[in-house]
Amino acid sequence: MQTKFSKTFSTFFFLVGEEIQEIVEEWVSYLRDVRLWDNDDPLFPSILIEVGAFHQIEAAGLDRTHWSTATPIRTIIS
């Protein structure tokens, strides 16, 4: 987890059930094995936004940047 001024902050994954754990493990495997991301990349990356073929802004994949808040992640998961 990135923090201001290089402070440390411990994070952990609490027990949520086998199905949720399996989904998260598959997501981590996808990020590491397919996207070739490492420990410095976000677990829940922001959306890559580009101008599309019809000159409209559209989602074009995953960006290697962190969300500025946790709100989009909560919205996606719920």
C-alpha positions as CSV (number, residue, x, y, z in Angstrom):
1,M,0.0,0.0,0.0
2,Q,1.4,3.4,-0.9
3,T,1.4,6.1,1.8
4,K,2.5,9.7,2.1
5,F,6.1,10.3,3.1
6,S,6.9,6.6,2.9
7,K,5.1,5.7,6.1
8,T,4.3,2.1,6.6
9,F,0.7,0.8,6.9
10,S,0.0,-2.9,7.5
11,T,-3.0,-4.3,5.5
12,F,-4.5,-7.7,5.8
13,F,-7.2,-9.8,4.2
14,F,-9.9,-10.8,6.6
15,L,-11.9,-14.1,6.3
16,V,-14.9,-13.6,3.9
17,G,-15.6,-17.1,2.8
18,E,-14.1,-19.5,0.3
19,E,-16.0,-18.2,-2.8
20,I,-14.8,-14.6,-2.3
21,Q,-11.3,-15.7,-1.5
22,E,-11.2,-17.8,-4.7
23,I,-12.4,-14.7,-6.7
24,V,-9.6,-12.5,-5.2
25,E,-7.0,-15.2,-5.8
26,E,-8.0,-15.6,-9.4
27,W,-7.9,-11.8,-9.8
28,V,-4.4,-11.6,-8.3
29,S,-3.3,-14.4,-10.6
30,Y,-4.7,-12.6,-13.6
31,L,-2.9,-9.4,-12.7
32,R,0.4,-11.2,-12.0
33,D,0.4,-13.8,-14.8
34,V,-1.5,-12.1,-17.7
35,R,-0.9,-8.4,-17.0
36,L,2.6,-9.0,-15.5
37,W,2.0,-6.7,-12.5
38,D,4.1,-6.8,-9.4
39,N,3.8,-5.9,-5.7
40,D,4.0,-2.1,-6.5
41,D,1.0,-2.2,-8.7
42,P,-2.5,-1.7,-7.3
43,L,-4.7,-4.7,-6.4
44,F,-7.8,-2.7,-7.6
45,P,-6.4,-0.5,-10.4
46,S,-8.2,2.5,-11.9
47,I,-9.8,2.4,-15.3
48,L,-7.8,3.5,-18.3
49,I,-9.8,6.2,-20.2
50,E,-9.1,7.0,-23.8
51,V,-10.8,8.8,-26.7
52,G,-12.5,6.1,-28.8
53,A,-13.1,5.7,-32.5
54,F,-16.2,8.0,-32.4
55,H,-14.3,10.7,-30.5
56,Q,-16.0,9.9,-27.2
57,I,-14.3,9.1,-23.9
58,E,-14.5,5.4,-23.1
59,A,-13.0,2.8,-20.8
60,A,-10.1,1.1,-22.5
61,G,-8.8,-1.3,-19.9
62,L,-6.9,-1.1,-16.7
63,D,-4.5,1.7,-15.7
64,R,-1.5,1.0,-13.5
65,T,-2.6,3.9,-11.2
66,H,-4.4,3.8,-7.8
67,W,-7.8,5.2,-7.3
68,S,-7.7,8.5,-5.4
69,T,-10.4,7.1,-3.0
70,A,-11.9,3.7,-2.2
71,T,-15.4,4.8,-3.3
72,P,-15.1,3.4,-6.9
73,I,-13.9,0.0,-5.5
74,R,-16.8,-0.2,-3.0
75,T,-19.2,0.6,-5.9
76,I,-17.8,-2.0,-8.2
77,I,-17.8,-4.7,-5.5
78,S,-21.2,-4.1,-4.0
